[in-house]
Amino acid sequence: MRKLFGFLIGGLFILLIVAIYNNQVVNTTVLLQAGHEGRTTGNIGSVNGKYREVDWNILVTEEIERELKKHDIDVTRVGADIPFANTRIAISIHFDGANRACSTGASIGYDINHPKSKRLAHRWKSIYRGYFPFKWHKDNFTKNLSDYYGFSLVNSEKGFLVLELGEITCNEQVEWLEPRLDLISAKIADFIMDELER
């Protein structure tokens, strides 16, 4: 078992060195991911008639980026392909989808092995739970995202959160969310700026 662990660590180290050599490591203060952006096959995000999750992910992420840059914060925005990165905080924007409409809602995914991610997640939850009037998943939902591919690529000081901001396959939630996307973006930007000052 120790040999296997040693090989895994060695392999990750080699990948990191190769990435650095090829100038593929991003160094930034905030890494923002618009979930599913750029994907044309595989998991391209949820759809509800004219509403596509990926469009909302991009819209919200771009608005967060604009707001942070207004405050001279170094931001790198990426799509589905996450690079190797070093950052203070990383946020991935998503809207959930379900086969049974209105069976889901908001949630947070984070790397359960990161020492600060849980606290970061709980602080976001305390903000959004008081605003979002629909279902919220229990914290154990984060176990479903413990293997989120981005966590292994990003070295974040404060953590990497995957924010599911509501269910796009639920018409009631869509009606509530659509006119509030700018406000939700502003809440996330304010949250990030507050966290950077901690």
HUTA-V411185 format. One line per field, one symbol per residue. ss: DSSP state (H for helix, E for strand, - for the rest). psi: psi as a letter, one per 40 degrees, with the letter a starting at -180 (. if undefined). A space follows every 50 residues. Layout:
# HUTA-V411185
ss: ???
psi: ???
This chain:
# HUTA-V411185
ss: -HHHHHHHHHHHHHHHHHHHH----EE--EEEEE------------EE-- EEHHHHHHHHHHHHHHHHHH----EEEE------EEE-EEEEEEEE---- -----EEEEE------HHHHHHHHHHHHH------E--HHHHHHH---HH HH-EEE---EEEEEEEE---HHHHHHHH--HHHHHHHHHHHHHHHH--
psi: dddddddddddddddddddddefehhhidhhhhhheheheiageiiigbe hhddddddddddddddddddefhhhhhiadhhihihidihhhhihiiidh ifeabiihiiheehdedddddddddddddedheaihiideddddeeehdd deehhhdeihhhhheiheehddddddddeedddddddddddddddde.
